[in-house]
């Protein structure tokens, strides 16, 4: 029986390329897809999707909006993949992206990770190391990478 596939996205519109790649190489009848979006811990109001209190919205408007956008991106990704015939689950988690992606892949016993890669200059890579490169270097899973535009 095939093992699950982890799809790591962000909340940008560019994540659609990752979903298209997953749909091209995964088989609906054979694989369960798990969509993961890692939120910077400083913007994570709650560990799990939930409503925000009025006090939280007043005290942490940027964090509430960031988490809302992340949850919305995951919900839309899951909807897209289910419409394409996949069994799919999604979640947002606070944490360091590389660690969260690798931990989730390990926990789910994934056979593949699908994620994006931004085209950065050498200086850009030096200042903002590639998450996909770190996942490839540190992980034990094959990684299918969708090229994305630099942000």
NORBELFEN-V849795 format. One record per residue. N is the residue number from 1. RES is the residue in one letter. SS is DSSP state (H for helix, E for strand, C for the rest). OMEGA is omega in degrees with one decimal (999 if undefined). D_LAST is the distance of its C-alpha to the last C-alpha in Angstrom with 2 decimals. Layout:
n:N res:RES ss:SS omega:OMEGA d_last:D_LAST
n:N res:RES ss:SS omega:OMEGA d_last:D_LAST
//
This chain:
n:1 res:X ss:C omega:179.9 d_last:38.29
n:2 res:X ss:C omega:178.0 d_last:34.55
n:3 res:X ss:C omega:-177.7 d_last:32.47
n:4 res:X ss:C omega:175.1 d_last:29.42
n:5 res:X ss:E omega:178.0 d_last:25.88
n:6 res:X ss:E omega:177.6 d_last:23.01
n:7 res:X ss:E omega:-179.1 d_last:19.75
n:8 res:X ss:E omega:-178.3 d_last:16.95
n:9 res:X ss:E omega:167.6 d_last:14.21
n:10 res:X ss:C omega:-175.2 d_last:11.80
n:11 res:X ss:C omega:-179.9 d_last:12.11
n:12 res:X ss:C omega:176.7 d_last:9.20
n:13 res:X ss:C omega:-179.1 d_last:10.82
n:14 res:X ss:C omega:-178.8 d_last:9.41
n:15 res:X ss:H omega:177.6 d_last:12.08
n:16 res:X ss:H omega:177.9 d_last:14.65
n:17 res:X ss:H omega:178.7 d_last:14.32
n:18 res:X ss:H omega:179.1 d_last:15.45
n:19 res:X ss:H omega:178.4 d_last:18.29
n:20 res:X ss:H omega:178.8 d_last:19.36
n:21 res:X ss:H omega:178.7 d_last:19.60
n:22 res:X ss:H omega:179.7 d_last:21.63
n:23 res:X ss:H omega:-178.9 d_last:23.86
n:24 res:X ss:H omega:-172.6 d_last:24.51
n:25 res:X ss:H omega:178.9 d_last:25.65
n:26 res:X ss:C omega:-178.4 d_last:27.16
n:27 res:X ss:C omega:-176.8 d_last:30.51
n:28 res:X ss:C omega:-176.6 d_last:31.18
n:29 res:X ss:C omega:-172.6 d_last:34.77
n:30 res:X ss:C omega:-171.5 d_last:34.05
n:31 res:X ss:C omega:170.5 d_last:31.03
n:32 res:X ss:E omega:-178.9 d_last:29.88
n:33 res:X ss:E omega:178.1 d_last:26.15
n:34 res:X ss:E omega:179.3 d_last:24.68
n:35 res:X ss:E omega:-178.7 d_last:21.27
n:36 res:X ss:E omega:172.0 d_last:19.85
n:37 res:X ss:E omega:-178.1 d_last:17.11
n:38 res:X ss:E omega:179.9 d_last:17.25
n:39 res:X ss:E omega:173.9 d_last:17.00
n:40 res:X ss:C omega:-177.0 d_last:16.88
n:41 res:X ss:H omega:179.5 d_last:20.65
n:42 res:X ss:H omega:177.8 d_last:20.46
n:43 res:X ss:H omega:-179.0 d_last:19.19
n:44 res:X ss:C omega:179.1 d_last:21.61
n:45 res:X ss:C omega:-179.8 d_last:24.58
n:46 res:X ss:C omega:177.6 d_last:26.42
n:47 res:X ss:C omega:-180.0 d_last:26.39
n:48 res:X ss:C omega:179.0 d_last:27.04
n:49 res:X ss:C omega:180.0 d_last:26.24
n:50 res:X ss:C omega:175.3 d_last:28.69
n:51 res:X ss:C omega:-180.0 d_last:29.35
n:52 res:X ss:C omega:176.6 d_last:28.88
n:53 res:X ss:C omega:177.3 d_last:31.89
n:54 res:X ss:H omega:178.6 d_last:32.21
n:55 res:X ss:H omega:178.5 d_last:32.40
n:56 res:X ss:H omega:179.0 d_last:29.08
n:57 res:X ss:H omega:178.8 d_last:27.39
n:58 res:X ss:H omega:-176.1 d_last:29.03
n:59 res:X ss:H omega:-173.3 d_last:28.30
n:60 res:X ss:C omega:-175.2 d_last:24.76
n:61 res:X ss:H omega:-179.3 d_last:23.16
n:62 res:X ss:H omega:179.6 d_last:19.52
n:63 res:X ss:H omega:178.6 d_last:20.22
n:64 res:X ss:H omega:179.7 d_last:22.10
n:65 res:X ss:H omega:178.8 d_last:19.38
n:66 res:X ss:H omega:-179.3 d_last:16.73
n:67 res:X ss:H omega:177.9 d_last:19.35
n:68 res:X ss:H omega:179.1 d_last:20.38
n:69 res:X ss:H omega:178.4 d_last:16.97
n:70 res:X ss:H omega:-179.8 d_last:16.84
n:71 res:X ss:H omega:177.8 d_last:20.42
n:72 res:X ss:H omega:179.1 d_last:19.87
n:73 res:X ss:H omega:178.9 d_last:17.11
n:74 res:X ss:H omega:179.7 d_last:19.56
n:75 res:X ss:H omega:179.3 d_last:22.46
n:76 res:X ss:H omega:178.6 d_last:20.94
n:77 res:X ss:H omega:178.9 d_last:20.04
n:78 res:X ss:H omega:178.6 d_last:23.60
n:79 res:X ss:H omega:178.8 d_last:25.08
n:80 res:X ss:H omega:-177.8 d_last:23.42
n:81 res:X ss:H omega:176.9 d_last:24.67
n:82 res:X ss:H omega:177.1 d_last:28.07
n:83 res:X ss:H omega:177.8 d_last:28.45
n:84 res:X ss:C omega:175.3 d_last:28.01
n:85 res:X ss:C omega:-178.7 d_last:30.89
n:86 res:X ss:C omega:164.8 d_last:29.36
n:87 res:X ss:E omega:-170.1 d_last:30.70
n:88 res:X ss:E omega:174.1 d_last:27.66
n:89 res:X ss:E omega:179.6 d_last:27.01
n:90 res:X ss:E omega:176.8 d_last:23.99
n:91 res:X ss:E omega:172.1 d_last:23.34
n:92 res:X ss:E omega:176.7 d_last:21.09
n:93 res:X ss:E omega:173.1 d_last:21.99
n:94 res:X ss:E omega:176.0 d_last:21.31
n:95 res:X ss:C omega:175.5 d_last:20.75
n:96 res:X ss:C omega:-172.5 d_last:18.97
n:97 res:X ss:H omega:-176.8 d_last:16.87
n:98 res:X ss:H omega:-179.0 d_last:18.65
n:99 res:X ss:H omega:-178.3 d_last:22.00
n:100 res:X ss:H omega:179.4 d_last:21.71
n:101 res:X ss:H omega:-179.1 d_last:20.70
n:102 res:X ss:H omega:177.8 d_last:23.55
n:103 res:X ss:H omega:-179.7 d_last:25.98
n:104 res:X ss:H omega:178.4 d_last:25.43
n:105 res:X ss:H omega:179.1 d_last:25.87
n:106 res:X ss:H omega:-178.2 d_last:29.00
n:107 res:X ss:H omega:-178.7 d_last:30.38
n:108 res:X ss:H omega:-174.6 d_last:30.00
n:109 res:X ss:C omega:-176.0 d_last:31.29
n:110 res:X ss:C omega:173.4 d_last:28.56
n:111 res:X ss:C omega:-175.1 d_last:29.05
n:112 res:X ss:E omega:170.5 d_last:25.41
n:113 res:X ss:E omega:175.4 d_last:21.85
n:114 res:X ss:E omega:-178.5 d_last:19.22
n:115 res:X ss:E omega:-178.7 d_last:15.55
n:116 res:X ss:E omega:177.7 d_last:12.17
n:117 res:X ss:E omega:177.4 d_last:10.75
n:118 res:X ss:E omega:176.6 d_last:7.45
n:119 res:X ss:C omega:-178.5 d_last:8.76
n:120 res:X ss:C omega:173.1 d_last:8.74
n:121 res:X ss:C omega:176.9 d_last:11.53
n:122 res:X ss:H omega:178.6 d_last:14.59
n:123 res:X ss:H omega:178.7 d_last:14.01
n:124 res:X ss:H omega:178.1 d_last:10.51
n:125 res:X ss:H omega:178.9 d_last:12.39
n:126 res:X ss:H omega:-178.1 d_last:15.21
n:127 res:X ss:H omega:-175.9 d_last:13.56
n:128 res:X ss:C omega:-175.1 d_last:11.46
n:129 res:X ss:C omega:-177.3 d_last:13.57
n:130 res:X ss:C omega:176.4 d_last:12.67
n:131 res:X ss:H omega:-178.2 d_last:13.97
n:132 res:X ss:H omega:178.2 d_last:15.07
n:133 res:X ss:H omega:178.8 d_last:16.98
n:134 res:X ss:H omega:178.2 d_last:18.67
n:135 res:X ss:H omega:178.0 d_last:19.67
n:136 res:X ss:H omega:-177.5 d_last:21.13
n:137 res:X ss:H omega:-172.6 d_last:22.92
n:138 res:X ss:H omega:-174.7 d_last:24.25
n:139 res:X ss:C omega:179.0 d_last:24.96
n:140 res:X ss:C omega:-176.6 d_last:27.93
n:141 res:X ss:C omega:169.7 d_last:26.46
n:142 res:X ss:E omega:-178.6 d_last:25.20
n:143 res:X ss:E omega:175.9 d_last:21.44
n:144 res:X ss:E omega:-171.0 d_last:20.21
n:145 res:X ss:E omega:175.8 d_last:16.59
n:146 res:X ss:E omega:175.9 d_last:14.57
n:147 res:X ss:E omega:-179.4 d_last:12.09
n:148 res:X ss:E omega:178.1 d_last:8.74
n:149 res:X ss:C omega:176.5 d_last:6.32
n:150 res:X ss:C omega:179.4 d_last:3.76
n:151 res:X ss:C omega:999 d_last:0.00
//
